């Protein structure tokens, strides 16, 4: 899975597209690794732009959970933004919004993480 990267307002925005499931989870994790390696208290926060993701399975959630734990251990900041309704439902049902900060828009996430 490819992550499109852009810098916005002092944050690294990583946009995924398609499904994050059993078939794509390893590629998603591998694409995240170089960005997670750079996380530190003074580094740019990471915002996952999920607007192009139409499905997340439990395996995809596990990748995000591991990213969250790693960010916490490295004192870095990450958040999820712009989820489609079906993906937002999965986050709510699984209480994942308690694990990772979730924002309606990428801009809202960037503003919050940079405050």
Order of alpha helices (4+ residues) and beta strands (2+ residues): beta-beta-alpha-beta-alpha-beta-alpha-beta-alpha
